[in-house]
Amino acid sequence: MKIIAFVSSLVRPVRFLVVAFTCALLLLTNAFPALAIGTTKSAPTEATDQLNQIQRKTDEKATEPPLGREETQAETSQGLNEVQGDADMDKMKRPENSQNATTVKDEVENFLEKVTGNK
């Protein structure tokens, strides 16, 4: 009987710690859902102008009859597609502009080397 009482007295604090850890984990994952590491901050109104232009052009294209092959190719040759044009094309990752890009693995390895002092 003493063994059962001893085990139950050990289980109660461990159970409390597990519940507290789970609650803290849920709180933190809901509070910080998208921590984007290494991204640049932009002005809040900067992107909306381009999006409004894309939306306006999309609405125009939706009311017109479908484009022919030649018209579609002419519009698409200006950028990404016939509606978007070249909006934010310079910000997109492509093989041409990603030659010197570092992967997350490389960044973690560099960080660990700095922390441990091994270079």
C-alpha distances in whole Angstrom, upper triangle without the diagonal:
4,5,5,6,9,10,11,12,15,16,17,20,21,21,23,25,26,27,29,31,32,33,35,36,37,39,41,42,44,45,47,48,51,51,54,55,58,60,63,63,66,68,66,70,71,69,70,74,74,71,74,76,75,74,77,78,76,77,81,80,78,81,84,84,82,84,86,85,88,86,83,84,86,83,80,82,82,78,75,76,79,77,75,78,77,74,72,73,73,69,68,67,69,70,73,71,68,69,68,65,61,58,55,54,57,56,52,54,56,53,51,54,55,51,51,54,55,59
4,5,5,6,9,10,10,12,14,16,18,19,20,22,24,25,26,28,29,31,32,34,35,37,38,40,41,43,44,46,47,50,50,53,53,57,59,62,62,65,66,65,69,70,68,69,73,73,71,73,76,74,73,77,78,76,77,81,80,78,81,84,84,83,84,86,85,87,86,83,83,85,82,80,82,81,77,74,76,78,76,74,77,76,73,71,72,72,68,67,66,68,69,72,70,67,68,67,63,60,57,54,53,55,54,51,52,54,51,49,52,53,49,48,52,53,57
4,5,5,6,9,10,11,12,14,17,17,18,20,22,23,24,26,27,28,30,32,33,35,36,38,39,41,42,44,45,47,48,51,51,54,56,59,60,63,64,63,67,68,66,67,71,71,68,71,74,72,71,75,76,73,75,78,77,76,79,81,82,80,81,83,82,85,83,80,80,82,80,77,79,78,75,71,73,76,74,72,74,73,71,68,69,69,66,64,63,65,66,69,67,64,65,63,60,57,54,51,50,52,51,48,49,51,49,46,49,50,46,46,49,50,54
4,5,5,6,8,10,10,12,15,16,16,18,20,21,22,24,26,26,28,30,31,32,34,36,37,38,40,42,43,46,46,49,50,53,55,58,58,61,63,61,65,66,64,65,69,68,66,69,71,69,69,72,73,71,72,76,75,73,76,79,79,78,79,81,80,82,81,78,78,80,78,75,77,77,73,70,71,73,72,70,72,71,69,67,68,68,64,63,62,64,65,68,66,63,64,63,60,56,53,50,49,52,51,47,49,51,48,46,49,50,46,46,50,51,54
4,6,5,6,9,10,11,13,15,15,17,19,20,21,23,25,26,27,29,31,32,33,35,36,38,39,41,42,45,46,49,49,53,55,57,57,60,62,60,64,65,64,64,68,68,66,68,71,69,68,72,73,71,72,76,75,74,77,79,80,78,80,82,81,83,82,78,79,81,78,75,77,77,73,70,71,74,72,70,73,72,69,67,68,68,64,63,62,65,66,68,66,63,65,63,60,57,54,50,49,52,51,47,49,51,48,46,49,50,46,46,50,51,54
4,6,5,6,9,10,12,13,15,16,18,19,21,22,24,25,27,28,29,31,33,34,35,37,38,40,41,44,44,47,47,51,53,56,56,59,61,59,63,64,63,64,67,67,65,68,70,69,68,72,73,71,72,75,75,73,76,79,80,78,79,81,80,82,81,78,78,80,77,74,76,76,72,69,70,73,71,69,72,70,68,65,66,66,63,62,60,63,64,67,65,61,62,61,58,54,52,48,47,50,48,45,46,48,46,43,46,47,43,43,46,48,51
4,5,5,6,9,11,11,12,15,16,16,18,20,21,22,24,26,27,29,30,32,33,35,36,38,38,41,42,45,45,48,50,53,53,56,58,57,61,61,60,61,65,64,62,65,68,66,65,69,70,67,69,72,72,70,73,76,76,75,76,78,77,79,78,74,75,77,74,71,73,73,69,66,67,70,68,66,69,67,65,62,64,63,60,59,57,60,61,64,62,58,60,58,55,52,49,45,44,47,46,42,44,46,43,41,44,45,41,41,45,46,49
4,5,5,6,9,10,10,12,14,15,16,18,20,21,22,24,26,27,28,30,31,33,34,36,37,40,41,44,44,48,50,52,52,55,57,56,59,60,59,59,63,63,61,63,66,64,63,67,68,66,67,71,70,68,72,74,75,73,74,77,76,78,77,73,74,76,73,70,72,72,68,65,66,69,67,65,68,66,64,61,63,63,59,58,57,60,61,64,61,58,60,58,55,52,49,45,45,48,46,43,45,47,44,42,45,46,42,42,46,47,50
4,6,6,7,9,10,12,13,15,16,18,19,21,22,24,25,27,28,30,31,33,34,36,37,40,40,43,44,47,49,52,52,55,56,55,58,60,58,59,63,63,61,63,66,65,64,67,69,67,68,71,71,69,72,75,76,74,76,78,77,79,78,74,75,76,74,71,73,72,68,65,67,69,67,65,68,67,64,61,63,63,59,58,57,60,61,64,61,58,60,58,55,52,49,45,45,47,46,42,44,46,43,41,44,45,41,41,45,46,49
4,6,6,7,9,11,11,13,15,16,17,19,21,22,23,25,26,28,29,31,32,34,35,38,38,41,41,44,46,49,49,52,54,53,57,57,56,57,61,61,59,61,64,63,62,66,67,65,66,70,69,68,71,73,74,72,73,75,75,77,75,72,72,74,71,68,70,70,66,63,64,67,65,63,65,64,62,59,60,60,56,55,54,57,58,61,58,55,56,55,52,48,46,42,41,44,42,39,40,43,40,38,41,41,37,38,41,42,46
4,6,5,6,9,10,10,12,14,15,16,18,20,21,22,24,26,27,29,30,32,32,36,36,39,39,43,45,48,48,51,52,51,55,55,54,55,59,59,56,59,62,60,59,63,64,62,63,67,66,64,68,70,71,69,70,72,72,74,72,69,70,71,68,66,68,67,63,60,62,64,62,60,63,62,59,57,58,58,54,53,52,55,56,59,57,53,55,53,50,47,44,40,40,43,41,38,40,42,39,37,40,41,37,38,41,43,46
4,6,5,6,9,10,11,12,14,15,17,18,20,21,23,24,26,27,29,30,32,35,35,39,39,43,44,47,47,50,51,50,53,54,53,54,58,58,55,58,61,59,58,62,63,61,62,66,65,64,67,69,70,69,70,72,72,74,72,69,70,71,68,66,68,67,63,60,61,64,62,60,63,61,59,56,58,58,54,53,52,55,56,59,57,54,56,54,51,47,45,41,41,44,42,39,41,43,40,38,41,42,38,39,42,44,47
4,5,5,6,9,10,10,12,14,15,16,18,20,21,22,24,26,27,28,30,33,33,36,37,40,42,44,44,47,49,48,51,52,51,52,56,56,54,56,59,58,57,61,62,60,61,65,65,63,66,69,70,68,69,72,71,73,71,68,68,70,67,64,66,65,62,59,60,63,61,58,61,60,57,54,56,56,52,51,50,53,54,57,55,52,53,52,48,45,42,39,39,41,39,36,38,40,37,35,38,38,35,36,39,41,44
4,5,5,6,9,10,10,12,14,15,16,18,20,21,22,24,26,27,28,31,31,34,35,38,40,43,43,46,48,46,50,51,50,51,54,54,52,55,58,56,55,59,60,58,60,63,62,61,64,67,68,66,67,69,68,70,69,65,66,67,65,62,64,63,59,56,58,61,58,56,59,58,55,52,54,53,50,49,48,51,52,54,52,49,51,49,46,42,40,36,36,38,37,33,35,37,34,33,36,36,33,33,37,38,41
4,5,5,6,9,10,11,12,14,15,17,18,20,21,23,24,26,27,30,30,34,35,38,40,42,42,45,47,45,49,50,48,49,53,53,51,53,56,54,53,57,58,56,57,61,60,59,62,65,65,64,65,67,67,69,67,64,64,66,63,61,63,62,58,55,56,59,57,55,58,56,54,51,53,53,49,48,47,50,51,54,52,49,51,49,46,43,40,36,36,39,38,34,36,39,36,34,38,38,35,35,39,40,43
4,5,5,6,9,10,11,12,14,15,16,18,20,21,22,24,26,29,29,33,33,37,38,41,41,43,45,43,47,48,47,48,51,52,49,52,55,53,52,56,58,55,57,60,60,58,61,64,65,64,65,67,67,69,67,64,64,66,63,60,62,61,58,55,56,59,56,54,57,56,53,50,52,52,48,48,47,50,51,54,52,49,51,49,46,43,40,36,36,39,37,34,37,38,35,34,37,37,34,35,39,40,43
4,5,5,6,8,10,10,12,14,15,16,18,20,21,22,24,27,27,30,31,34,36,38,38,41,43,42,45,46,45,46,50,50,48,50,53,52,51,55,56,54,56,59,59,57,61,63,64,63,64,66,65,67,65,62,63,64,61,58,60,59,56,53,54,57,55,52,55,54,51,48,50,50,46,45,44,47,49,51,49,46,48,46,42,39,37,33,33,36,34,31,33,35,31,30,34,34,30,31,35,37,39
4,5,5,6,9,10,10,12,14,15,16,18,20,21,22,25,25,29,29,33,35,37,37,40,42,41,44,45,44,45,48,48,46,49,51,50,49,53,54,52,53,57,56,55,58,60,62,60,61,63,62,64,63,59,60,62,59,56,58,57,53,50,52,54,52,50,53,52,49,46,48,48,44,43,42,45,46,49,47,44,46,44,41,38,35,31,31,34,33,29,32,34,31,30,33,34,30,31,35,36,39
4,5,5,6,9,10,11,12,14,15,17,18,20,21,24,25,29,30,33,34,37,37,39,41,39,43,44,42,43,47,47,45,47,50,48,48,51,53,50,52,55,55,53,56,59,60,59,60,62,62,64,62,58,59,61,58,55,57,57,53,50,51,54,51,49,52,51,48,46,47,48,44,43,43,46,47,50,47,45,47,45,42,39,36,33,33,36,34,31,34,36,33,32,36,36,33,34,37,39,41
4,5,5,6,9,10,11,12,14,15,16,18,20,23,23,27,28,31,33,35,35,37,39,37,41,42,41,42,46,46,44,46,49,48,47,50,52,50,51,55,55,53,56,59,60,59,60,62,62,64,62,58,59,61,57,55,57,56,52,49,51,53,51,49,51,50,47,45,47,46,43,42,42,45,46,49,46,44,46,44,41,38,35,31,32,35,33,30,33,34,31,30,34,33,30,32,35,37,40
4,5,5,6,9,10,11,12,14,15,16,18,21,21,24,25,29,30,33,33,35,37,36,40,40,39,40,44,44,42,44,47,46,45,49,50,48,50,53,53,52,55,57,59,57,58,60,59,61,60,56,57,58,55,53,54,53,50,47,48,51,49,46,49,48,45,42,44,44,40,39,39,42,43,46,43,40,42,41,37,34,32,28,28,31,29,26,29,31,27,27,30,30,27,29,32,34,36
4,5,5,6,9,10,11,12,14,16,16,19,20,24,25,29,30,32,32,35,36,35,38,39,38,39,42,42,40,43,45,44,43,47,48,46,47,51,50,49,52,55,56,54,55,58,57,59,57,54,55,56,53,51,52,52,48,45,46,49,47,44,47,46,43,41,42,43,39,38,37,40,42,45,42,40,42,40,37,34,31,28,28,31,29,27,30,32,29,28,32,32,29,31,34,35,38
4,5,5,6,9,10,11,12,14,16,19,20,23,25,29,29,32,31,34,35,33,37,38,37,37,41,41,39,41,44,43,42,45,47,45,46,50,50,48,51,54,55,54,55,58,57,59,57,54,55,56,53,51,53,52,48,45,46,49,46,44,47,46,43,40,42,43,39,38,38,41,43,46,43,41,43,41,38,35,33,29,30,33,31,28,31,33,30,30,34,33,31,32,36,37,39
4,5,5,6,9,10,10,12,14,17,17,21,22,26,27,29,28,31,33,31,35,36,35,36,40,40,38,40,43,42,41,45,46,45,46,49,49,48,51,54,55,54,55,57,57,58,56,53,54,55,52,50,51,50,47,44,45,48,45,43,46,44,41,39,41,40,37,36,36,39,41,44,41,38,41,39,35,33,30,27,28,30,28,26,29,30,27,27,30,30,27,29,33,34,36
4,5,5,6,9,10,11,12,15,15,19,20,24,25,27,27,30,32,30,34,35,33,34,38,38,36,38,41,40,39,43,44,42,44,47,47,46,49,51,53,51,52,54,54,55,54,50,51,52,49,47,49,48,44,41,42,45,43,40,43,42,39,36,38,38,34,34,33,36,38,41,38,35,38,36,33,30,27,24,25,28,25,23,26,28,25,25,28,28,26,28,31,32,34
4,6,5,6,8,10,11,14,16,19,21,25,25,28,27,29,31,29,32,33,32,33,36,36,34,36,39,38,37,41,42,40,41,45,45,43,47,49,50,49,50,52,52,54,52,49,50,51,48,45,48,46,43,40,41,43,41,39,42,41,38,36,37,38,34,33,33,36,38,41,38,36,39,37,34,31,29,25,27,30,27,25,29,30,27,28,31,31,29,31,34,36,37
4,6,5,6,9,10,14,15,18,20,24,24,26,25,28,29,27,31,32,31,31,35,35,33,36,39,37,37,40,42,40,41,45,45,44,47,49,51,49,50,53,53,54,52,49,50,51,48,46,48,46,43,40,41,44,41,39,42,40,37,35,37,37,33,33,33,37,39,41,39,36,39,37,34,32,29,26,28,30,28,26,29,30,27,28,32,31,29,31,34,36,37
4,5,5,6,8,11,11,15,17,20,21,23,23,25,27,25,29,30,29,30,34,34,32,34,37,36,36,39,41,39,41,44,44,43,46,48,50,49,49,52,51,53,51,48,48,49,46,44,46,44,41,38,40,42,40,37,40,38,35,33,35,35,31,31,31,34,36,38,35,33,36,34,30,28,26,22,24,27,24,22,26,27,24,24,28,27,25,28,31,32,34
4,6,6,6,9,10,14,16,19,20,22,22,24,26,25,28,29,27,28,32,32,30,32,35,34,33,37,38,36,38,41,41,40,43,46,47,45,46,49,48,50,48,45,45,46,43,41,43,42,38,35,37,39,37,34,37,36,33,31,32,33,29,28,28,31,34,36,33,31,34,32,29,27,24,21,23,25,23,21,25,26,24,24,28,28,26,28,31,33,34
4,6,6,9,11,15,17,21,20,23,22,24,25,23,26,27,26,27,30,30,28,31,34,32,31,35,37,35,36,39,39,38,41,44,45,44,45,48,48,49,47,44,45,46,43,41,43,41,38,35,36,38,36,33,36,35,32,30,32,33,29,29,29,32,35,37,35,33,35,34,31,29,27,23,26,28,26,25,28,29,27,28,31,31,29,32,35,36,37
4,6,9,10,14,16,19,19,21,20,22,23,21,25,26,25,26,29,30,28,30,33,32,32,35,37,35,37,40,40,39,42,45,47,45,46,49,49,50,48,45,46,46,43,41,43,41,38,35,37,39,36,34,36,35,32,30,32,32,28,29,29,33,35,37,34,32,35,34,30,28,26,23,26,28,25,24,28,28,26,27,30,29,28,31,33,35,36
4,6,6,10,12,16,15,18,17,19,21,20,23,24,23,24,28,28,26,29,32,30,30,34,35,34,35,39,39,38,41,43,45,44,44,47,46,48,46,42,43,44,41,39,40,39,35,33,34,37,34,31,34,33,29,27,29,29,25,25,26,29,32,33,30,29,31,30,26,25,23,20,22,24,21,21,24,25,22,24,27,26,25,28,30,32,33
4,6,9,12,16,15,18,17,19,21,19,23,23,22,23,26,26,24,27,30,28,28,31,33,31,33,36,36,35,38,41,42,41,41,44,43,45,43,39,40,41,38,36,38,36,33,30,31,34,31,29,32,30,27,25,27,27,23,23,24,27,29,31,29,27,30,29,25,24,22,19,21,24,21,21,24,25,23,25,28,28,26,29,32,33,33
4,6,9,12,11,14,14,16,18,17,20,20,19,20,24,23,22,25,27,26,26,30,31,29,31,34,34,34,37,39,41,39,39,42,41,42,40,37,38,38,35,33,35,33,30,27,29,31,29,26,29,27,24,22,24,24,20,20,20,24,26,28,25,23,26,25,22,20,19,16,19,21,19,19,22,23,21,23,26,26,25,28,30,31,31
4,6,9,9,12,12,15,18,17,21,21,20,22,25,24,23,26,29,28,28,32,33,31,34,36,36,36,40,41,43,41,41,44,43,44,42,39,39,40,37,34,36,34,30,28,30,33,31,28,30,28,25,22,24,23,19,20,20,23,26,27,24,22,25,24,20,18,17,14,17,19,16,16,20,20,18,20,23,22,22,25,27,28,28
4,6,6,9,10,13,16,16,19,19,17,20,23,22,22,25,27,25,26,30,30,30,32,35,34,35,38,39,41,39,39,41,40,41,39,36,36,37,34,31,32,31,27,25,28,30,28,25,27,25,22,19,20,20,16,16,16,20,22,24,21,19,22,20,17,15,14,12,16,17,14,15,19,19,17,20,22,22,22,25,26,27,27
4,6,9,11,14,18,18,22,20,20,23,25,24,24,28,29,28,29,33,33,32,35,37,37,38,41,42,44,42,41,43,42,43,41,38,38,38,35,33,34,32,29,27,29,32,31,27,29,26,24,20,21,20,16,17,16,20,22,23,20,18,20,18,15,13,12,10,13,14,11,12,16,15,13,16,19,18,18,21,23,24,23
4,7,9,13,16,18,21,19,19,22,24,23,24,27,28,27,29,32,32,32,35,37,37,37,41,42,43,41,41,43,41,41,40,37,36,37,34,32,32,30,27,25,28,31,30,26,27,24,22,18,20,18,14,15,15,18,20,21,17,16,18,15,12,11,12,11,14,14,11,13,16,15,14,17,19,18,19,22,23,24,23
4,6,9,13,14,17,15,15,18,20,19,20,23,24,24,25,28,29,29,31,33,33,34,37,38,40,38,38,40,38,39,37,34,34,34,31,29,29,27,24,23,26,28,27,23,24,21,19,15,17,15,12,13,13,17,19,20,17,15,18,17,14,13,14,13,17,17,14,16,19,18,17,21,23,21,23,26,27,27,26
4,6,10,12,15,13,13,17,18,18,19,22,23,23,25,27,28,28,31,32,33,34,37,38,40,38,37,40,39,39,37,34,34,33,31,29,29,27,24,23,26,28,26,22,23,20,18,14,16,14,11,14,15,18,21,21,17,17,20,18,15,16,17,16,20,20,17,19,22,21,20,23,25,23,25,28,28,29,28
4,7,9,12,11,11,14,16,17,17,20,22,22,23,26,27,27,29,31,32,33,36,37,39,38,38,40,39,39,37,35,35,34,31,30,30,28,25,24,26,28,26,23,24,21,18,15,18,16,13,16,17,21,24,24,20,20,23,21,19,19,20,20,23,23,20,22,25,24,23,26,28,26,27,31,31,32,31
4,6,8,7,8,11,13,13,14,17,18,19,20,22,24,24,26,28,29,30,33,34,37,36,35,38,37,37,34,32,32,32,28,27,28,25,23,22,24,26,23,20,21,19,15,13,16,15,12,15,18,21,24,24,20,21,24,23,21,22,23,22,26,26,23,25,28,27,26,30,31,30,31,34,35,36,35
4,6,5,8,10,11,13,14,15,17,18,20,21,23,24,26,28,29,30,32,34,36,36,35,38,38,38,35,33,34,32,29,29,29,26,24,24,25,27,24,21,22,20,16,15,18,17,15,18,21,24,27,27,24,24,28,26,24,25,26,26,30,29,27,29,32,31,30,33,35,33,34,37,38,39,38
4,6,7,8,10,12,12,14,16,17,18,20,22,22,24,26,27,28,30,32,35,34,34,37,37,37,34,32,33,32,29,28,30,27,24,24,25,26,23,20,22,20,17,15,19,19,17,19,22,25,29,29,26,26,30,29,26,27,28,27,31,31,28,30,34,32,31,35,36,35,36,39,40,41,40
4,6,5,7,10,10,11,13,15,15,17,19,20,21,23,25,26,28,29,32,32,32,35,35,35,32,30,32,30,27,27,28,25,23,23,24,24,21,18,20,19,15,15,18,19,17,20,23,26,29,29,26,27,31,30,28,29,30,30,33,33,31,33,36,35,34,38,39,38,39,42,43,44,43
4,6,6,8,9,11,12,14,15,17,18,19,21,23,24,25,27,29,32,31,30,33,33,33,30,28,29,28,24,24,25,22,20,20,21,22,19,16,17,16,12,11,15,15,14,16,20,23,26,25,23,24,27,27,25,27,27,28,31,31,29,31,34,33,33,36,38,36,37,41,41,42,41
4,6,6,6,9,10,11,12,14,16,16,18,20,21,22,25,26,29,28,28,31,31,30,28,26,26,26,22,22,23,20,18,17,18,19,16,13,15,14,10,9,13,14,12,14,18,20,24,24,21,23,26,26,24,26,26,26,30,30,28,31,34,33,32,36,37,36,37,41,41,42,41
4,5,5,6,9,10,10,12,14,15,16,18,20,20,23,24,27,27,27,30,31,31,27,26,27,26,22,22,24,21,19,18,19,19,16,14,16,15,12,12,16,17,16,17,21,24,27,27,25,26,30,30,28,29,29,29,33,34,32,34,37,36,36,39,41,40,41,44,45,45,44
4,5,5,6,9,10,11,12,14,15,17,18,20,22,23,26,26,26,29,29,29,26,24,26,24,21,21,22,19,18,18,18,18,15,13,14,14,11,12,15,17,16,18,22,24,28,27,25,27,30,30,29,31,31,31,35,35,34,36,39,38,38,41,43,42,43,46,47,47,46
4,5,5,6,9,10,11,12,14,15,16,18,20,21,24,23,23,26,26,26,23,21,22,21,17,17,19,16,14,14,15,15,12,9,11,10,7,9,12,14,13,15,19,21,24,24,22,24,27,28,26,29,29,30,33,33,32,35,37,37,37,40,41,41,42,45,46,46,44
4,5,5,6,8,10,10,12,14,15,16,19,20,23,22,22,25,26,26,23,21,22,22,18,18,20,17,15,14,14,15,11,9,12,12,9,10,13,16,15,16,19,21,25,25,24,25,29,29,27,29,29,29,33,34,32,34,37,37,37,40,42,41,42,45,46,46,45
4,5,5,6,9,10,10,12,14,15,17,19,22,22,22,25,26,26,23,22,24,22,19,19,22,19,17,17,16,16,12,11,13,14,11,14,17,19,18,19,23,25,29,28,27,29,32,33,31,33,33,33,37,37,36,38,41,41,40,43,45,45,46,49,50,50,49
4,5,5,6,8,10,11,12,14,16,17,20,20,19,23,24,23,20,19,21,19,15,16,18,16,15,15,14,13,10,9,10,12,10,12,15,17,18,19,22,24,28,27,26,28,31,32,31,33,33,34,37,38,37,39,42,41,41,44,46,45,47,50,51,51,49
4,5,5,6,9,10,10,12,14,16,18,17,17,20,21,21,18,16,18,17,14,14,17,14,13,12,11,10,7,6,8,10,8,11,13,16,16,17,20,22,25,25,24,26,30,31,29,31,31,32,35,36,35,37,40,40,40,43,45,44,46,49,49,49,48
4,5,5,6,9,10,10,13,14,17,17,18,21,22,23,20,18,20,20,16,17,20,17,16,15,14,12,9,9,12,14,12,15,17,20,19,20,23,25,28,28,27,29,33,34,32,34,33,34,37,38,37,39,42,42,42,45,47,46,47,50,51,52,50
4,5,5,6,9,10,11,13,16,17,17,21,22,22,19,18,20,19,16,17,20,18,17,17,15,13,9,11,13,15,14,17,19,22,22,22,26,27,31,30,30,31,35,36,34,37,37,37,41,41,40,42,45,45,45,48,50,49,51,54,54,55,53
4,5,5,6,9,10,11,14,14,14,17,19,19,15,14,17,16,12,14,16,14,14,14,12,9,6,8,10,13,12,16,17,20,21,21,24,25,29,28,28,30,33,35,33,36,36,37,40,41,40,42,45,45,45,48,50,49,51,54,54,54,53
4,5,5,6,9,10,13,12,13,16,18,19,15,14,17,17,13,14,17,16,15,14,11,9,6,8,11,14,13,16,18,21,21,21,24,25,28,28,28,30,33,35,33,35,35,36,39,40,39,41,44,44,44,47,49,49,50,53,54,54,52
4,5,5,7,9,12,13,14,18,20,21,17,16,20,19,16,17,20,19,19,18,15,13,10,12,15,18,17,20,21,25,25,24,28,29,32,32,32,34,37,39,37,39,38,39,42,43,43,44,47,47,47,50,52,52,53,56,57,57,56
4,5,5,7,10,11,12,16,18,19,15,15,18,17,14,16,19,18,18,18,15,12,10,12,14,18,17,21,22,25,26,25,29,29,33,32,32,34,38,40,38,40,40,41,44,45,44,47,49,49,50,52,54,54,55,58,59,59,57
4,5,5,8,8,9,12,15,16,12,11,15,15,12,13,17,16,16,16,12,9,8,11,13,17,17,20,21,24,25,24,27,28,31,31,31,33,36,38,37,39,39,40,43,44,43,46,48,48,49,51,53,53,55,57,58,58,56
4,6,8,8,10,14,17,18,15,14,18,18,15,16,20,19,19,18,15,12,10,14,16,19,19,22,23,27,27,26,29,29,33,33,33,35,38,40,38,40,40,40,43,45,44,46,49,49,50,52,54,54,55,58,59,59,57
4,7,9,11,15,18,19,16,16,19,19,17,19,22,21,22,21,18,15,13,16,18,22,22,25,26,29,30,29,32,33,36,36,36,38,41,43,42,44,43,44,47,48,48,50,53,53,53,56,58,58,59,61,63,62,61
4,6,8,12,15,16,13,13,17,17,15,17,20,20,20,20,17,13,13,16,18,21,22,25,26,29,30,29,32,32,35,35,36,38,41,43,42,44,44,45,48,49,48,51,53,53,54,56,58,58,60,62,63,63,61
4,6,9,13,14,12,12,16,16,15,17,20,20,21,21,17,14,14,18,19,23,24,27,27,31,32,30,33,33,35,36,37,38,41,44,42,45,44,45,48,49,49,51,54,54,55,57,59,60,61,63,64,64,62
4,7,10,12,10,9,13,14,13,14,17,18,19,18,14,12,13,16,17,21,22,25,25,28,30,28,30,30,32,33,34,35,38,41,40,42,41,43,45,47,47,49,51,52,52,55,57,57,58,61,62,61,59
4,7,8,6,6,9,10,10,11,14,15,16,16,13,10,12,15,15,19,21,24,23,27,28,26,29,28,30,30,32,34,36,39,38,41,40,42,45,45,46,48,50,51,52,54,55,56,58,60,61,60,58
4,6,5,6,9,10,11,12,14,16,18,18,14,12,14,18,17,21,23,26,25,28,30,28,30,29,31,31,32,34,37,40,39,42,41,43,46,46,47,49,51,52,53,55,57,57,59,61,62,61,59
4,6,5,6,9,10,10,12,15,16,16,13,11,15,17,17,20,22,25,23,26,28,26,28,26,28,28,30,32,34,37,37,39,39,41,43,44,45,47,49,49,51,53,54,55,57,59,60,58,56
4,5,5,6,9,10,11,13,15,16,13,12,15,17,16,19,22,25,23,26,28,26,28,26,28,27,29,32,34,37,36,40,40,42,44,45,45,48,50,50,51,54,55,56,58,60,60,59,56
4,5,5,6,9,10,11,14,15,12,9,12,15,13,17,19,22,21,24,26,25,27,26,28,27,29,31,34,36,36,39,39,41,44,44,45,47,49,49,50,53,54,55,57,59,59,58,56
4,5,5,6,8,10,12,12,8,6,10,12,12,15,17,20,18,22,24,22,24,23,25,25,26,28,31,34,33,36,36,38,40,41,41,44,46,46,47,50,51,52,53,56,56,55,53
4,5,5,6,9,10,11,9,8,12,13,12,14,17,20,18,21,23,21,23,21,23,22,24,27,29,32,31,34,35,37,39,40,40,43,44,45,46,49,50,50,52,54,55,54,51
4,6,5,7,10,12,10,8,12,13,11,13,16,19,17,20,23,21,24,22,24,23,25,27,29,32,32,35,36,38,40,41,41,44,46,45,47,50,50,51,53,55,55,54,52
4,6,6,8,9,7,5,8,9,7,10,13,16,15,18,20,19,22,21,23,22,23,26,28,31,30,34,34,36,39,39,39,42,44,44,45,48,49,49,51,53,54,53,51
4,5,6,6,4,5,8,9,7,9,12,15,13,16,18,17,19,17,20,19,21,23,25,28,27,31,31,33,35,36,36,39,41,41,42,45,46,46,48,50,51,50,48
4,6,8,8,8,11,11,8,9,13,15,13,15,18,17,18,17,19,17,19,22,24,27,27,30,31,33,35,35,36,39,40,40,42,45,45,46,48,50,50,49,47
4,7,8,8,10,9,6,7,10,13,11,13,16,15,18,17,19,18,19,21,24,26,26,29,30,33,35,35,35,38,40,39,41,44,45,45,47,49,49,49,46
4,6,8,9,7,4,4,8,10,7,11,13,12,14,14,16,15,16,19,21,24,23,26,27,29,32,32,32,35,37,36,38,40,41,42,44,46,46,45,43
4,7,8,6,5,6,8,9,7,11,12,10,13,12,15,15,16,18,21,23,22,25,25,27,30,30,30,33,35,35,36,39,40,40,42,44,45,44,42
4,6,6,6,8,10,12,11,15,16,14,16,16,19,19,19,21,24,27,26,28,28,30,33,33,33,36,38,38,39,42,43,44,45,48,48,47,45
4,6,6,9,11,14,13,17,18,17,20,19,22,22,23,25,28,30,29,32,32,33,36,37,37,39,42,42,43,45,47,47,49,51,52,51,49
4,6,9,10,13,13,17,18,17,20,20,23,23,23,25,28,30,29,32,31,33,36,37,36,39,41,41,42,44,46,46,48,50,51,51,49
4,6,6,9,10,13,14,13,16,17,20,20,20,22,25,27,26,28,28,30,33,33,33,35,38,38,38,41,43,43,44,47,47,47,45
4,6,9,9,12,14,13,16,16,20,19,19,21,24,26,25,28,29,30,33,34,33,36,38,38,39,42,43,43,45,47,48,47,45
4,6,5,8,10,10,14,14,17,16,15,18,21,23,22,25,26,28,31,31,30,33,35,35,36,39,40,40,42,44,45,44,42
4,5,8,9,10,13,15,18,17,16,18,22,23,22,25,25,27,30,30,29,32,34,34,34,37,39,38,40,43,43,43,41
4,5,5,7,10,12,16,15,13,15,19,20,18,21,22,23,26,26,25,28,31,30,31,34,35,35,36,39,39,39,37
4,5,5,9,9,13,12,11,13,17,18,17,20,21,23,26,26,25,28,30,30,31,34,35,35,37,39,39,39,37
4,6,8,9,12,11,9,11,14,15,15,18,19,21,24,24,23,26,28,27,28,32,32,32,34,37,37,36,34
4,7,9,12,12,9,11,14,15,13,16,17,18,22,21,20,24,26,25,26,29,30,30,32,34,34,34,32
4,6,10,10,9,9,13,14,12,15,16,17,20,20,20,23,25,25,26,29,30,30,32,34,35,34,32
4,7,8,6,6,10,11,9,12,12,15,17,17,18,20,22,22,23,26,27,28,30,32,32,31,29
4,5,6,6,9,11,10,13,14,17,19,19,20,22,24,24,26,28,29,30,32,34,34,33,30
4,6,5,6,10,10,13,14,17,18,18,19,22,23,23,25,27,28,29,31,33,33,31,29
4,6,7,10,11,14,16,19,21,20,21,24,25,24,27,29,29,30,33,34,34,32,30
4,6,8,8,12,14,17,19,18,18,22,23,22,24,27,27,27,30,32,32,30,28
4,6,5,9,10,14,15,14,15,18,19,19,21,24,24,24,27,29,29,27,25
4,6,9,11,15,16,14,15,19,19,18,21,23,23,24,27,28,28,26,23
4,7,10,13,14,12,13,16,16,15,18,20,20,21,24,25,24,23,20
4,7,10,12,10,10,14,15,14,16,19,19,19,22,24,24,22,20
4,7,8,6,7,10,11,10,12,15,15,16,19,20,20,19,17
4,5,5,6,9,10,11,12,14,15,17,18,20,21,20,18
4,5,5,6,9,10,10,12,14,15,16,18,20,19,18
4,5,5,6,9,10,11,12,14,15,16,18,16,16
4,5,5,6,9,10,10,12,14,15,16,14,13
4,5,5,6,9,10,11,12,14,15,14,14
4,5,5,6,9,10,10,12,14,13,13
4,5,5,6,9,10,10,12,10,10
4,5,5,6,9,10,10,10,9
4,5,5,6,9,10,10,10
4,5,5,6,8,8,10
4,5,5,6,5,6
4,6,5,7,7
4,6,8,10
4,6,9
4,6
4
